[in-house]
Amino acid sequence: MRWLVSLCALVAVAALASSFGARVALADEPVSAVDAAAITIAPDHVPGFDISWPQCPTGAFPPGPVAFGVIGVNNGKPFTSNPCFREQFAWANRVEQTPAVYVNTAFPKPGDPEALHGPYGACVEEDGWCRGYNYGWNLAKDVIQRAELAGVTPSHWWLDVEGGNYWSAEPNDNSQVVRAAVDYFKARGLPVGIYGTPYQWRNIAGSIWQSPGIPIWTAGAQGVDGAARRCDSAYAFAGGTVVMVQYYDWGFDTNFICPGTEAFFRHPVAHPLVSGPRGRSMSYLGAQLSYWHVVPMVSN
């Protein structure tokens, strides 16, 4: 995303950062978007949540006020569909104008047709470098088509890179999947970032491929205070900048946006048609709830 250039926009960014108790980083400082130690959490802080196929069996939606939602497009694996995507996106769309989505990634298993043809041409089964790139490219293409079929245009696309899915023993081949997906989104002018942890990223993709400045959604924090402390370059990976941190609360994956990161990714914009408490019940059409508070839990 381009740097904000108008004076009004710069003042707005400074005011937002000030409201969180954070210092705005200068352009010539190292890429650590904010001073994590200086962030303070307002007593009335409202979090965001990410939900997907795991919530489908119960139809559960996070309770209490909700600032924003990130919805999973897939059913846990690439080239699949989250069966609750439309309902969950509608839930998120009640509280913000254009919700973001996340995309499951993996390395192609032997024989996966999506890896055999693509920008790298026809790949032989033994060429993981070639197959990885074709698979990532086609993965990104597929998920955009799924969103279009659902009639939605997400504000941001997050690539979910986790150890739970199938990966090659060769990190460089795995990194080709992510690299290709990033290339596909960028070629179409679509904002993209990566979700994961430094530990999982090193194990899966290694350290050779980097995408300087790419937005990073890092995980593993305990509580909102712990999430704020991870708005730091120590929790980044792939050459990116931490802009959002996931923590666990109320039985849901909960998220904190690092203040002062508007230059790196578009922050959620509240839906102008929604007034009053932004909470949800067990149904995306259900009654609104007026409460939310932090419950310390073990990190996921």
For each residue, the residues with C-beta under 8 A, 3 or more apart:
1: 191 262 263 264 265 266
2: 5 263
3: 27 263
4: 9 10 13 262 263
5: 2 9 10
6: 9 10
7: 10 11
8: 11 12
9: 4 5 6 12 13
10: 4 5 6 7 13 14
11: 7 8 14 15
12: 8 9 15 16
13: 4 9 10 16 17 24 260 262 263
14: 10 11 17 18 24
15: 11 12 18 19
16: 12 13 19 20 259 260 262
17: 13 14 20 22 23 24 34 259 260
18: 14 15 21 22
19: 15 16 42 259
20: 16 17 39 40 41 42 259 260
21: 18 38 39 40
22: 17 18 34 35 38 39 259 260
23: 17 34 35 38 260
24: 13 14 17 34 260
25: 29 32 33 34 35 260
26: 29
27: 3
28:
29: 25 26 32
30: 233
31: 213 233 241
32: 25 29 35 36 232 233 241
33: 25 231 241 242 243 258 260 261 263 264
34: 17 22 23 24 25 38 39 231 258 259 260 261
35: 22 23 25 32 38 39
36: 32 39 228 229 230 231 232 258
37: 229
38: 21 22 23 34 35
39: 20 21 22 34 35 36 228 229 231 258 259
40: 20 21 228
41: 20 45 224 225 228
42: 19 20 45
43:
44:
45: 41 42 224
46: 65 66 67 278 292
47: 66 67 224 249 254 255 256 292
48: 66 67 68 69 70 244 254 255 256 257 268
49: 62 66 68 69 70 252 253 254 255
50: 69 70 71 72 102 246 253 255
51: 54 55 61 62 69 70 71 72 88 91 252 253
52: 55 71 72 73 74 76 82 84 88 102
53: 56 72 74 75 76 82 83 84
54: 51 57
55: 51 52 58 59 60 61 84 88
56: 53 59 82 83 84
57: 54
58: 55 282
59: 55 56 84 87 282 283
60: 55 251 252 282
61: 51 55 88 91 280 281 282 283 284 286
62: 49 51 66 250 252 254 280
63: 250 279 280 281 289 291 292
64: 250 277 279 289 290 291 292 293
65: 46 277 278 279 289 290 291 292
66: 46 47 48 49 62 69 95 278 279 280
67: 46 47 48 95 96 268 270 278
68: 48 49 92 95 96 99 100 255 257 268
69: 48 49 50 51 66 88 91 92 95 96 99 100
70: 48 49 50 51 92 99 100 101 102 158 255
71: 50 51 52 82 85 88 89 92 99 100 101 102
72: 50 51 52 53 82 85 88 101 102 103 104 160
73: 52 81 82 85 101 102 103 104 143 146 147
74: 52 53 77 78 79 80 81 82 103 104 143 146
75: 53 80 81 82 83
76: 52 53 80 104 165
77: 74 80 104 106 165
78: 74 103 104 105 106 114 135 139 142 143 165
79: 74 114 139 142
80: 74 75 76 77 104
81: 73 74 75 85 146
82: 52 53 56 71 72 73 74 75 85 88
83: 53 56 75
84: 52 53 55 56 59 87 88
85: 71 72 73 81 82 88 89 146 150
86: 89 90 150
87: 59 84 90 91 284
88: 51 52 55 61 69 71 72 82 84 85 91 92 284
89: 71 85 86 92 93 99 101 150 152
90: 86 87 93 94 284
91: 51 61 69 87 88 94 280 284
92: 68 69 70 71 88 89 95 96 99
93: 89 90 96 97 98 99 271
94: 90 91 271 274 278 280 284
95: 66 67 68 69 92 270 271 274 278
96: 67 68 69 92 93 99 268 269 270 271
97: 93 155 268 269 270 271 272
98: 93 153 154 155 269
99: 68 69 70 71 89 92 93 96 152 154 155 268
100: 68 69 70 71 154 155 156 157 158 268
101: 70 71 72 73 89 143 147 152 154 156 157 158
102: 50 52 70 71 72 73 157 158 159 160 195
103: 72 73 74 78 139 140 143 157 158 159 160 181
104: 72 73 74 76 77 78 80 160 165
105: 78 136 139 159 160 161 165 177 178 181
106: 77 78 165 166 167 177
107: 128 132 135 165 166 167 168 173 174 177
108: 112 114 115 131 132 135 177
109: 112 166
110: 125
111: 125
112: 108 109 115 116 131 135
113: 116 117
114: 78 79 108 134 135 138 139 142
115: 108 112 118 123 131 132 134 135 138
116: 112 113 122 123 131 134
117: 113 121 122 123 134
118: 115 121 123 133 134 135 137 138 180
119: 133 134 137 180
120: 123 130 133 134
121: 117 118 130
122: 116 117
123: 115 116 117 118 120 127 130 131 134
124: 127 130
125: 110 111 131
126:
127: 123 124 130 131
128: 107 131 132 168 170 173 176
129: 132 133 172 173 176
130: 120 121 123 124 127 133 134
131: 108 112 115 116 123 125 127 128 134 135 173
132: 107 108 115 128 129 135 136 168 173 174 175 176 177 180
133: 118 119 120 129 130 136 137 176 177 179 180
134: 114 115 116 117 118 119 120 123 130 131 137 138 180
135: 78 107 108 112 114 115 118 131 132 138 139 177 180
136: 105 132 133 139 140 176 177 178 179 180 181 184
137: 118 119 133 134 140 141 180 181 183 184
138: 114 115 118 134 135 141 142
139: 78 79 103 105 114 135 136 142 143 177 180 181
140: 103 136 137 143 144 157 180 181 184 185
141: 137 138 144 145 184
142: 78 79 114 138 139 145 146
143: 73 74 78 101 103 139 140 146 147 157
144: 140 141 147 148 188 190
145: 141 142 148 149
146: 73 74 81 85 142 143 149 150
147: 73 101 143 144 150 152 153 154
148: 144 145 151 152
149: 145 146
150: 85 86 89 146 147
151: 148
152: 89 99 101 147 148
153: 98 147
154: 98 99 100 101 147 157
155: 97 98 99 100 191 266 268
156: 100 101 191 192 193 215 265 266
157: 100 101 102 103 140 143 154 185 190 191 192 193
158: 70 100 101 102 103 192 193 194 195 217
159: 102 103 105 178 181 182 192 193 194 195
160: 72 102 103 104 105 195 196
161: 105 178 194 195 196 200 201 204 205
162: 165 195 196 200 204
163: 167 200 203 204
164:
165: 76 77 78 104 105 106 107 162
166: 106 107 109
167: 106 107 163 174 204
168: 107 128 132 171 173 174
169:
170: 128 173 174
171: 168 174 175 202 203 204 205 206 208
172: 129 175 176 206 208 209
173: 107 128 129 131 132 168 170 176 177
174: 107 132 167 168 170 171 177 178 204 205 206
175: 132 171 172 178 179 205 206 208 209
176: 128 129 132 133 136 172 173 179 180 209
177: 105 106 107 108 132 133 135 136 139 173 174 180 181
178: 105 136 159 161 174 175 181 182 194 205 209 238
179: 133 136 175 176 182 183 209 211
180: 118 119 132 133 134 135 136 137 139 140 176 177 183 184
181: 103 105 136 137 139 140 159 177 178 184 185 192
182: 159 178 179 185 186 192 194 211 214
183: 137 179 180 186 187
184: 136 137 140 141 180 181 187 188
185: 140 157 181 182 188 190 191 192
186: 182 183 189 190 192
187: 183 184
188: 144 184 185
189: 186
190: 144 157 185 186
191: 1 155 156 157 185 215 265 266
192: 156 157 158 159 181 182 185 186 214 215
193: 156 157 158 159 214 215 216 217 240 243 265
194: 158 159 161 178 182 201 211 214 215 216 217 237 238 240
195: 102 158 159 160 161 162 216 217 218 219 246
196: 160 161 162 200 201 204 217 218 219 237
197: 200 201 218 219 220 235 237
198: 201 202 218 234 235 236 237
199: 202 203
200: 161 162 163 196 197 203 204
201: 161 194 196 197 198 204 205 237 238
202: 171 198 199 205 206 207 237
203: 163 171 199 200
204: 161 162 163 167 171 174 196 200 201
205: 161 171 174 175 178 201 202 209 238
206: 171 172 174 175 202 209
207: 202 210
208: 171 172 175
209: 172 175 176 178 179 205 206 238
210: 207 238 239
211: 179 182 194 214 238 239 240
212: 239 240
213: 31 239 240 241 264
214: 182 192 193 194 211 238 239 240 241
215: 156 191 192 193 194 240 241 243 244 261 264 265
216: 193 194 195 235 236 237 238 240 241 242 243 244
217: 158 193 194 195 196 242 243 244 245 246 255
218: 195 196 197 198 221 230 235 236 237 242 244 245 246
219: 195 196 197 245 246 300
220: 197 230 246 299 300
221: 218 226 227 229 230 245 246 247 256 299
222: 226 247 248 296 297 298 299
223: 226 227 247 249 294 296 297
224: 41 45 47 227 228 247 249 254 256 294
225: 41 228 229
226: 221 222 223 229 230 247 299
227: 221 223 224 230 231 245 246 247 254 255 256
228: 36 39 40 41 224 225 231 245 256 258
229: 36 37 39 221 225 226 232
230: 36 218 220 221 226 227 234 235 242 245
231: 33 34 36 39 227 228 235 242 245 256 258 259 261
232: 32 36 229 235 236 242
233: 30 31 32 236 241 242
234: 198 230
235: 197 198 216 218 230 231 232 242 245
236: 198 216 218 232 233 239 240 241 242
237: 194 196 197 198 201 202 216 218 240
238: 178 194 201 205 209 210 211 214 216
239: 210 211 212 213 214 236
240: 193 194 211 212 213 214 215 216 236 237
241: 31 32 33 213 214 215 216 233 236 261 264
242: 33 216 217 218 230 231 232 233 235 236 245 258 261
243: 33 193 215 216 217 257 258 261 264 265
244: 48 215 216 217 218 255 256 257 258 261 265
245: 217 218 219 221 227 228 230 231 235 242 255 256 258
246: 50 195 217 218 219 220 221 227 253 254 255 300
247: 221 222 223 224 226 227 254 255 256 299
248: 222 252 253 254 297 298 299 300
249: 47 223 224 252 254 294 295 297
250: 62 63 64 254 292 295
251: 60
252: 49 51 60 62 248 249
253: 49 50 51 246 248 300
254: 47 48 49 62 224 227 246 247 248 249 250
255: 47 48 49 50 68 70 217 227 244 245 246 247
256: 47 48 221 224 227 228 231 244 245 247
257: 48 68 243 244 261 267 268
258: 33 34 36 39 228 231 242 243 244 245 261
259: 16 17 19 20 22 34 39 231
260: 13 16 17 20 22 23 24 25 33 34
261: 33 34 215 231 241 242 243 244 257 258 264 265 267
262: 1 4 13 16 265 266 267
263: 1 2 3 4 13 33
264: 1 33 213 215 241 243 261
265: 1 156 191 193 215 243 244 261 262
266: 1 155 156 191 262 269
267: 257 261 262
268: 48 67 68 96 97 99 100 155 257
269: 96 97 98 266
270: 67 95 96 97 274
271: 93 94 95 96 97 274
272: 97
273:
274: 94 95 270 271 278
275:
276: 288
277: 64 65 288 289 290
278: 46 65 66 67 94 95 274 288
279: 63 64 65 66 288 289 290 291 292
280: 61 62 63 66 91 94 283 284 286 288 289
281: 61 63 286 287 288 289
282: 58 59 60 61 286
283: 59 61 280 286
284: 61 87 88 90 91 94 280
285:
286: 61 280 281 282 283
287: 281
288: 276 277 278 279 280 281
289: 63 64 65 277 279 280 281 292
290: 64 65 277 279
291: 63 64 65 279
292: 46 47 63 64 65 250 279 289
293: 64
294: 223 224 249
295: 249 250
296: 222 223
297: 222 223 248 249
298: 222 248
299: 220 221 222 226 247 248
300: 219 220 246 248 253
